[in-house]
Structures are given as structure tokens and as C-alpha cells.
Amino acid sequence: MWTTNTYEETINIYRDYVEKRLDKVDLELSLKDILIRIEILKRNFTKRQSNIVLFIYTFSIKIYKEKALIPNMQDFELCGVNKNKIKSELEKLVEMNVIDWDRGSQEFRLKDPQDWNAPYHYGYNENRLQELLKINIADEEGFTITL
């Protein structure tokens, strides 16, 4: 019952927000959204790092914002990263050029994926990734892409 109520409340909050912002959706931010999701799949992040990146992504790009405001380090426990480990993980992501962290305002921004220095995982294959992207876009009615 609690999970259902929380889920419905989240949907209602997000629906209201999206309806109010829909006319202000920035094409560049939408493109960045796609690029970041693809880049996350390519990289060999630890589980903690992946959770942090997705957490920041959820409270920024996914709600049409450039930055996420996460006021307390303890808030990262919501994505499964202990408050005692978060600072060092954030510093690693800053070193890998994945995020900007404004320590004064506690704002976090995902940097341009082209600039990330995080290693690729062993199964990454750029050609196949591009093929899959084209296959799936071409599968959409009204789009043709030369494979």
C-alpha cells in the first residue's frame, strides 16, 4: 500500500511538472539526455558511481534542468550510497570529468559525455552501438536511416 501511494504521488508530481515545462523543453538538453544515457551504458563505472550518476541525472536532466540540487550528503543514501562513502565517490567522478560539484551550493552537473575520462567496459563496441541506435530509430514509423 505504501509503495503504491508513493509511486502514484511521484507520478502525479512528475506529470504536473512536465505539463508545466513541456513548452519550455530545450532541444539541446533533450539531446544531452540521450547522449548521457548512451554514455552511461558504455562506461565501466562501479555500482556506487553508476547510482550517483543516475541520481544526479534523475534530478537534473530528467526534469529538464542543467543541475541537480542535493543539499545533504546523506541524501545520496536514497540511491544506495552510504554517507560515509559519498564524498570519495563524488571526488572520483569529478576527477574522471563526469560531474561538476559546487560544494558551496551542493549543486551537481553532469558534464559533456565527450569529456568523460571514465574507462569503457570490456564489451563496449562503438560500431555495434551505432548499428543498434540506427536499427531502433529506423524501426520508428516515418524514419529512414541508411544502415
C-alpha positions in Angstrom: 0.0 0.0 0.0 2.8 2.5 0.9 4.7 1.7 -2.3 1.6 2.2 -4.4 0.9 5.5 -2.8 4.5 6.7 -3.2 4.5 5.6 -6.8 1.2 7.4 -7.6 2.4 10.5 -5.7 5.7 10.5 -7.7 3.8 10.1 -11.0 1.4 13.0 -10.1 4.3 15.3 -9.1 6.2 14.5 -12.3 3.1 14.8 -14.5 2.3 18.2 -13.2 5.9 19.4 -13.6 6.2 18.0 -17.1 2.9 19.6 -18.2 4.1 23.0 -16.9 7.6 22.7 -18.5 6.6 21.0 -21.8 6.6 24.2 -23.8 10.0 25.1 -22.4 11.8 21.9 -23.2 15.2 22.7 -24.6 16.2 20.6 -27.6 19.9 20.7 -26.6 19.0 19.4 -23.1 16.9 16.6 -24.8 19.9 15.6 -26.9 22.2 15.7 -23.9 19.7 13.4 -22.2 20.1 10.8 -25.0 23.9 11.1 -25.1 24.3 10.7 -21.3 22.1 7.6 -21.2 24.2 6.1 -24.0 27.4 7.1 -22.4 26.4 5.5 -19.0 26.0 2.2 -20.8 29.5 2.4 -22.3 31.4 3.2 -19.2 32.9 0.9 -16.6 31.5 2.7 -13.5 31.4 1.0 -10.2 27.9 0.3 -8.9 28.2 3.2 -6.5 29.3 5.5 -9.3 26.5 4.4 -11.6 24.0 5.0 -8.8 25.4 8.5 -8.2 25.4 9.4 -11.9 21.8 8.2 -12.3 20.8 10.0 -9.1 22.2 13.3 -10.4 20.7 12.6 -13.8 17.3 12.0 -12.3 17.2 15.3 -10.5 18.7 17.3 -13.4 18.4 16.2 -17.0 15.3 14.1 -16.5 13.4 17.1 -15.2 14.8 19.5 -17.8 17.4 21.1 -15.6 21.1 21.6 -16.1 22.0 21.0 -12.4 20.7 18.9 -9.5 20.4 20.4 -6.1 21.2 17.8 -3.5 21.5 19.7 -0.2 22.9 16.9 2.1 25.4 14.2 1.6 23.1 12.0 3.5 20.6 12.4 0.6 22.8 10.1 -1.5 21.7 7.2 0.7 18.5 7.4 -1.3 20.4 5.9 -4.2 22.2 3.3 -2.0 25.5 5.1 -1.3 26.4 5.4 2.3 27.0 8.9 3.7 30.5 7.8 4.8 31.5 6.8 1.2 29.8 9.5 -0.8 32.4 12.2 -0.7 35.2 10.0 -2.0 33.0 8.7 -4.8 32.0 12.2 -5.8 35.6 13.2 -5.9 36.4 10.2 -8.2 33.6 11.3 -10.5 35.0 14.9 -10.5 38.5 13.5 -11.3 37.1 11.4 -14.2 35.5 14.7 -15.5 32.0 13.1 -15.3 30.5 15.7 -12.9 30.9 19.2 -11.7 30.3 19.6 -7.9 29.7 23.1 -6.5 30.4 22.4 -2.8 29.0 25.7 -1.7 25.6 25.3 -3.2 25.6 21.5 -3.3 24.7 21.6 -7.0 25.8 18.8 -9.3 26.0 18.8 -13.1 26.8 16.0 -15.5 29.5 17.2 -17.8 29.5 16.7 -21.6 30.0 13.0 -22.1 32.6 13.6 -24.7 34.9 14.9 -21.9 34.4 12.0 -19.6 37.6 10.1 -18.6 35.9 7.1 -17.1 37.1 3.8 -18.6 34.9 1.9 -21.1 33.8 -1.6 -20.0 35.2 -4.7 -21.8 32.1 -5.3 -24.0 31.9 -1.8 -25.4 31.8 -1.7 -29.2 31.1 1.7 -30.8 30.2 0.3 -34.2 27.6 -2.1 -32.8 26.2 0.6 -30.6 25.7 2.9 -33.6 24.1 0.0 -35.5 21.7 -0.7 -32.7 20.8 3.0 -32.5 20.1 3.2 -36.2 18.1 0.0 -36.2 15.9 1.3 -33.4 15.4 4.7 -34.9 14.7 3.2 -38.3 12.1 0.9 -36.6 10.1 4.0 -35.7 7.4 4.7 -38.3 8.3 7.6 -40.6 12.1 7.4 -40.1 14.5 6.0 -42.6 18.2 5.7 -41.9 20.8 4.1 -44.1 22.5 1.3 -42.2 
